[in-house]
Amino acid sequence: MAGESQIPIAAAKKRRFAVSLALFYSAVFAVSGTHLPFFPLWLKAIGVDAAWIGLINALPAITRFTTLPQVTAIAEKRQAIRAAMMVSVLATAIGFTAVGLQQQPLALFLIYALTCVMWTPTMPLTDAYALRGVARYGLDYGPLRLWGSAAFAAGSLACGYLVDVIAARDLIWVIVAWAVVAILASLLLQPLDDIRRRSAEARADTALLRDGSFWAIIASAALIQGSHVAYYTFSAINWQLHGISGLTIAGLWTLGVIAEIVVFALSPRFSLHPSTMMAIGGLGAVLRWTVTASEPPLALLAIVQLGHGLTFGMTILGTMNLLVQRVPSHQIARGQGYYAACNGLLGAATSIASGAIYARIGDGLYYVMAAMAAAGALVIWSARHRFEAHPQSEASGG
């Protein structure tokens, strides 16, 4: 039987998949582009204190290591990744609407927790769907993913403009609006051929968790990406306290995303080994957070923000390439689930701790983030010979 890569694919079908995925990435990241920088500002605007903000913002990370792996595993087992993506964005829109109708911290915490149960699987499911499509149609992940980053920047800029125009208490409805757009985009997603289990696929699902190389990948990624928690949670609040306007805050975030987009666009030309890319991302984060902690002037802060292309962009590209190499195609959603769970576990702990640390030392919190990133770079660099010697596991069919 001919291999999947040998099956002739009509150009029109390939193009439809790429366009529909790019639109969905765009809508989902537009939600994140408004949520990440400005949800904490909305919480502050309705009277939620810093300790509660830290706890509430830990909820997405908590669900990533509790409920998310179960959702991705069920979706993969039922061959329903695309359907799960559609349900997830619908539940997200409903959940954020309910969140916007609350003001009491405890009620917000509980409703937001339920929302995150359905919202946080969206990205791992989308990446699993994307990686299957990449293998099916012979596409590159980076150029597809960059549309999500572009939408993140657009959503952040638009919301930053609105911060100076509308009451901060109304920002939640911008998030809801983008979630509705994501529902519409999900209707355009193209079905992919089911990946049926073969004899080699009968291995236990826990095989991934017994793979030391897989653990090195997800632990390193969790440490480097987790070092962004202080930035995601408190940068907007801290910069606003320093007199930076909402539109300028959005501009600073956008600079980082532009650098990320450039990295994704150029990624097909990269010849670096994925483990080296991750190590570069970690070392870039050490430098970025160290400078940020020193309360740099706006001009230097803008330059530092361009480092997001390394700290986030290079890290995620290296991570995804290594996961494709190490994870069998029929377990890619589970692999994404475990990866997100590890990120969530460390991210939740970091988010909760960061609220207390920020309340005491302010910008000094970024030094803690720099130490996390250094640990992540060390983990992946220590394991690099294993990846270079065995670029693909037997289970991945390489």
PyMOL commands that set and color helices and strands:
alter all, ss='L'
color gray80, all
select helices_A, chain A and resi 4-6+11-45+50-57+59-66+68-77+81-100+105-119+122-137+141-163+168-186+199-202+205-210+212-226+229-241+246-269+274-293+298-305+308-326+329-382+384-389+394-396
alter helices_A, ss='H'
color red, helices_A
deselect
rebuild
show_as cartoon
